[in-house]
Amino acid sequence: MKGQENGAYPGPARPTFTPAVVPDFGTYSHEQLLAMVEHADEHKIGAIGLRLQEAAQTIGEVGQGLKEHMVRLEWDGEGARAFQAWGADMSNATLHRAWRRADVTDARRTGPARSR
């Protein structure tokens, strides 16, 4: 954990986040891919896609707001540095999630995700 390596963070370690495993769809045959979606309701899928886009936008706004708030904090000392490091990590992770969600949603229309 950031900050614990030199004893700067005396509290208990926080659990780490483990992202979900995403299948490598490139290894599936066309028949397997077709079987996954052949009975799907395109209207429901479209509605879910729109909700995901809205969620990505909101998550991005939260991440940006957190990032902007962290820079305006007037706080000094070891606790401030630890909190600012945590805030930077949290806002960056939040923005990364929003970008990834937007990339996945965009890929439906435009092709593979952009690299960031």
N, C-alpha and C positions, 0 to 999 in steps of 0.2 A: 504494500500500500504506500502511496506517495506520502512522504513525510515521516514514515515510521522507521525508515532505514537508519536514521541517526537518533532515534528516540524522541523526535519532535512531537509525535502524536502519542500521548500516554494512554489514551482510551483503548477499549477493545477493538480488534480488527473488525471492519464491516465485511459482511459476506460479499463475494464477488459476483458479478452478473455473468451468467452464461447464456449467450444468444442461442436461439433455436437453430437446429440443424436444418438447412435448406437442401432438399435433394438436388443432385446435379442432373437436371432434366436433359442435358446434352447426351447422357448415356442411355436414355430411353429410346426405344424404337418408335417409329411413327405410329404403329399399331397400339403400343402401350400408351402413348400420349393421347391418341384419339379415344381410347377406352376411358381415360380419365375425364374427358370433357364431353363425350358424345350425348349425354343425357342432361347436360347443364342447361339451366334456364338463362338465356342471354340477357333478359331484362333484370333478373336478380343480380347477375354478375355485374352488369352495368351500374346498378344502384349501389352495390357494394364498392365498386371502383370509385364512384363519386364521393361516397362517405370517406373512403381512404384518402382521397385528395383533400377533402375538407380537414380531416384529422392531421394530415401532413402539414397543411398550412397553419393550423392552430399550434401544433407542436413546434414548428419553426418560429412562430411568434413568441411562444413561451421561452424557447432557447435564446432567442435574440434579446428578449426582455431581461432574462437572467444575466446574460453577458453584459448588457449595458448597465444593469444595476450593480454588478460586482465592481465595475471600474469606478463608480461614483462613491463607493463606500469610503468613509473617512474613519479609518481604524488603523492603529499601528500595533506592532509587536508580533510575537510568535503566533498567537492565536489568529491574528488578522491574516498573516501569511498563509497559515494552514487553511483558513476558511476561504481565502481568495483562490488558493490552488484547487480546493474542492469545487468552488463555484465555477472556475474556468473549465475544469474537467467535466462537470455536470452540464454546463451550457454547451460545450463542444460535443458531448455525447448526444445531447438532445437535438442539436442542429444536425448532426450526422444521421440520426434516426429519421428526422424529417426529410432530409435530402434523399436517403435510401428509399423511403416510402414513396416520395415523389418520383424517383427514378423507376421504381417498379411499376408504378401507375403509368408513367410516361412510356415505358417500354411496350405497353399494350398497343400504343398508337404509333410509336416511332422506331422501335428496334431496341437493341441492347442498352443497358444503363450507361450513363456517362461516368467516367472515373473522376474522383474528387481527391 
